[in-house]
């Protein structure tokens, strides 16, 4: 899921028109009502069972997160209708953290079993754990956004994300029963959960969760969810009052305990800090790291989902910075982690929101409840709170266990199951560890199947850009199979390097293929080497020495070259391995070694008239052709023609050397051809009548013969037979080049 392209700049928020004022306020109130209900559920999830006495402070912490995150994200997000606050994924980890702290401080007490006396260090430690988790998450988000590291989040394997979220769904699902019935959903608690008095506590919430899931899937209207939640609260209260007329009932276990507004906030003070059990708090560092990872993943998924749902682009780095700033402020204030919410943002957008006013309205509603209006929260039944949590948990599990079956290959789907089972059986930290390990192993296995050799050539089909004489070309085509060229690609690690070594070993001992004298490895498309890979290249060097093969490395990046030097693969004054900055230069070196043993190398100094005897079938035409040529001597570094200049001649090289190069836009040059005795330069543009597409410079003192456009025209008029013979020569020359090109294309295919 990984993307390196920077996202486009987000669009500016449209100016709010008077006619849009009421729709934005209405949308904000709708999203705010849902946020309030979610916050109450999240607080009940974290502070349940033995921690239920701290539920009011949990409500306050969630409301602080909603108010601050809601304001900051509404004003700074790429989405003008963004809604932010505590979210189920982070709350599930906070619930695990608080439960672990309570278990460690309270000794043998088990979740779901209230202890008679609560340690005075318990709540300060819980409160500080939430504050520090929020601060660390905010700092982590801000630094990632500031350093433009948001794109690296996209490299986290999608199945790993799915496994984490499926595990989060399971934790929320099992804990929702703890909110409704005081007992979490586990194998050992199933008999207890099925007892009549316990069953009646969670059954209404279970029914509500199914109704909410079904209704939100079939009805996309934004008002559906708030109406269902409000209707559920009113219906439960009416049924409760009706039953209580005939059967005496107590609200314990059915409703939240009543509390006052002054219980919502617990200011951080020196006396509170002195009561914090820092050792227990430090033991939760693993869950804090997991919290940061899950928040980053969730922001990525939420931002991407919001982009798709609203057809509006966002800047992930900006979103990370914005949410980081919000959480730094929340942590200082004693609130819990809050960030961009996809579900509430989508609901807000569908309700008619088009500006930050809607998000500010939702935050204002939460702030009002925090300051003056929390009493009504005690009227919300636990079944409704648990039903909301159960809906969220089931939706996550359905998404990543059922829907993903059709989206992912079976091995990736298996990774989701492995992470989920690990989280359910051993814990969240273990699930993250197993997920990362299995994902790395799967990547290594998958990447090891990736061919490190992109293409393989021989010198016969992939000659250098040095244009040789025709006799030399014939020799190189006959003996070019002695040069074996391997184009490498990707990141090379031990598995792929060993596969490369085995392929080369098999090629060297294959009796049906020509014997190799030169092995060229081109690293142009190699992004890097694992340190263990050097051992494989040392073995390759030993293999080359055993078979008397010259190794040639081209396009080595400085970091890769340093690795090979430090590992001992390349040695100072190395006679076995030759290094060249370009593949073309490496092939040229190999060709020169082949030609050095041949007497044909001396024919570069032959007079042009004798060289032309190779090209003209009728040798009596050569003197007539020579009469139309102008003999010139050119010094080193002379520019024969410039890129973009007019073409009025072609040149025969009698002796010396000419390099044709391309001038790039960045001021650098790239060699296209190096031409020696017997070669022609400038013929294509002369015949096409177009400006030069490249430049030519003299590398060595050269003797040239120039055929101008005027003399070519004169030749056609005065000696048509000579002109026809020359034209046949040009056709053969171009045809030969085309054959080379076809053979190289065939090698690529």
Secondary structure, 3 states (H helix, E strand, C coil): CCCCCCCCCCCCCCCCCHHHHHHHHHHHHHHHHHHHHHHHHHHHHHCCHHHHHHHHHHHHHHHHHHHHHHHHHHHHCCCCCCCEECCHHHHHHHHHHHHHHHHHHHCCCCCCCCCCCCCHHHHHHHHHHHHHHHHHHHHHHHHHHHCCCHHHHCCCCHHHHHHHHHHHHHHHHHHHHHHHHCCCCCCCCHHHHCCHHHHHHHHHHHHHHHHHHHHHHHCCCCHHHHHHHHHHHHHHHHHHHHHHCCCCCCCECCECCCCCHHHCCCCCCHHHHHHCCHHHHHCCHHHHHHHHHHHHHHHHHHHHHHHHHHCCCCCHHHHHHHHHHHHHHHHHHCCCCCEECHHHHHHHHHCCCCCHHHHHHHHHHHHHHHHCCCHHHHHCEHHHHHHHHHHHHHHHHHHHHHHHHHCCCHHHHHHHHHHHHHHHHCCHHHHHHHHHHHHHHHHHHHHHCCCCEEEEEECCCCCCCEECCHHHHHHHHHHHHHEEEEEEEEEECHHHHHHHHHHHHHHHHCCCCCCCCEEEEEEEEEEEECCCHHHHHHHHHHHHHHCCCEEEEECCCHHHHHHHHHCCCCCCCCCCEEEECCHHHHHHHHHHHHHHCCHHHHHHHCCHHHHHCCCCCCCHHHHHHHCCCEEEEECCCCEEECCCCCCCEEEEEEEEEEEEEEECCCCCEEEEEEECCCCEECHHHHHHCCCCCCEEEEEEEEEEEEEEHHHHHHHHHHCHHHHHHHHHHHHHHHHHHHHHHHHHHHHHC
